[in-house]
């Protein structure tokens, strides 16, 4: 599986991504930060697929401003289709 990113994916997360198959149950845990407070937030769902998302700022500055992040697409238990961008703090588990 080739996932294009501008920063390396953590080895433990990459190992899970390489084993994931559509239909498997996953748990994604992010760190949420508001002001000076930080706490973990988890979501559980059924894995659909993973790909990359190119983001960046909306001005014509430097081509290196583009950031490419891995995106995990999944379906929540309430059938809502959702996705999550993975960062250096994300934990990904097969459950």
C-alpha positions in Angstrom: 0.0 0.0 0.0 1.4 3.4 -1.0 0.3 6.4 1.1 1.8 9.7 0.0 2.6 12.0 2.9 4.9 15.0 3.5 5.9 13.6 6.9 6.7 10.0 7.9 3.9 7.9 9.4 4.7 6.5 12.9 5.9 2.9 12.5 3.2 1.5 14.8 0.4 3.3 12.8 1.9 2.3 9.5 2.0 -1.4 10.6 -1.8 -1.2 11.4 -2.5 0.5 8.1 -0.7 -2.2 6.1 -2.8 -4.9 7.8 -6.2 -3.2 7.5 -8.9 -4.6 5.2 -12.2 -3.0 4.4 -14.8 -4.1 6.9 -12.5 -4.4 9.9 -13.4 -2.6 13.1 -11.0 0.2 14.1 -10.5 2.6 16.9 -8.8 6.0 16.2 -7.6 8.0 19.2 -6.6 11.7 18.7 -5.4 14.3 21.1 -7.8 17.2 21.2 -6.4 20.5 22.3 -8.3 23.6 23.3 -6.3 26.4 24.8 -4.0 24.9 27.4 -6.1 21.8 27.9 -5.4 18.5 26.0 -7.3 15.2 26.2 -7.7 12.0 24.2 -10.8 11.4 22.1 -11.6 8.1 20.5 -13.9 7.0 17.7 -14.8 3.5 16.7 -16.0 2.4 13.3 -15.7 0.1 10.3 -12.7 0.7 8.0 -13.4 1.6 4.4 -10.1 2.8 2.9 -7.1 5.0 3.4 -5.7 7.7 1.0 -3.9 11.0 1.1 -5.2 14.5 1.3 -3.2 17.5 0.0 -3.7 20.6 2.2 -1.9 23.9 2.5 -2.4 27.5 2.7 -4.4 29.4 0.2 -1.8 31.9 -0.8 0.8 31.7 -3.6 3.9 31.5 -1.4 6.2 28.6 -1.4 5.4 25.2 -3.0 6.8 23.5 0.1 3.7 24.9 2.0 1.7 21.9 0.8 1.1 19.3 3.5 0.0 15.8 2.5 -1.7 13.8 5.3 -3.0 10.3 5.5 -6.8 10.1 5.8 -8.6 7.0 7.1 -12.2 6.6 5.9 -14.6 4.6 8.1 -18.2 4.2 8.9 -19.4 4.9 12.5 -21.8 2.6 14.2 -24.7 5.0 13.5 -23.9 4.5 9.8 -22.3 8.0 9.4 -19.5 8.0 6.9 -16.5 9.7 8.4 -12.8 10.2 8.0 -9.8 11.2 10.2 -6.5 12.7 9.3 -3.6 11.0 11.0 -0.9 13.0 12.8 2.0 12.3 15.0 -0.3 11.9 18.1 -2.8 9.5 16.5 -3.3 6.0 17.7 -4.9 3.4 15.4 -6.0 0.0 16.5 -7.8 -2.9 15.0 -10.5 -4.1 17.5 
